[in-house]
Amino acid sequence: MKTDAELTLGREPDAVPRARRFVRDRLAGWPAGLAADAELVVSGLVTNASLHGEPPVTVRLSVGDRVRAEVADAGRSGPRLLQQN
């Protein structure tokens, strides 16, 4: 599946709403529930990448008979497991 659209975000305060709008616009002809779910997933991933990663944050959306959303940041460190007491 090839990438149909890509959005690059920095640390701007409107990064998450821009990512949601990007997904909504690209999935305009899809069922509303699927588009809403994709918006929610992407907004959560962009939030995490913005808070815990390094800019730029890239959102890629591939649309065929299914939808694939990818979110990546430029950070080099992997996830850290928090200690639980």
N, C-alpha and C positions, 0 to 999 in steps of 0.2 A: 504494500500500500504506500503510495507516494504522499509526501506532505503537500497538502493543498494550500495551506496558509500558515504564516508564521508571524508572530508578534514579539518584539523585543522591548523589554521594560527595564528601567533603572530603578532608582529608589524614590521615584516621585510618589506623592501621597495618594494619587488616584490610580496606582498600578492595578489594584484588585478590581475596581469597577471597570477599568479599561479592558482587562482580561475577560470579565464577564460579558461585556458588550461585544468583544471580538468573537467569543463563542456563540452568543445569541445571533449575531449577524450572519455567521457562517452556517448556522443550523436553522435558518429561517423556514425552510420547507419541511423540516422534520417534525415528528409528533412533539407537541408541547412538553410532555413529560420527559422525553429523552433530552430535549434541549435544556430544560430546567435542571435535570440531573447532571448533565455535562457542565453547565455553568457552576453548579455547586461544587463539583469535584475540582474543577480548574481553579475556582476562587480559593479553595482550601490549600491546594498545592502551591499556588502563587503566594499566598499568605505565608506559608511555611518557608518557601524559598526566599522570600523577602526578609523574613525575620531571622532565619538561621543560615542563609547562604550568602553568596557574594553576587553583586550585579555583574553583568546583566542577567536578567531572568528571561528565558526564551520559552514561549508557548507555541507549540506546533499542533496543528489540527489536520488530520487526514480523514477524508470522508469518501466512502465507497458504499458497499452494502452494509457497512458498519462504521462507527465513528471511533477514531483513536485520538486521544489527547495526550500530549507529552509536555511536561514542564521540567526545565533544566536551569540550573544556575551555574555560575563560573567558579564556585567554591571547590576546593580540592579535598577537603576533609570529608570523611564519611560520617554517618550518624553515630551519635554517642548514646550508650545505654545509661540511663540515670540509675543511681543507687537508690534502692528502696529500703527503708528502715522497718 
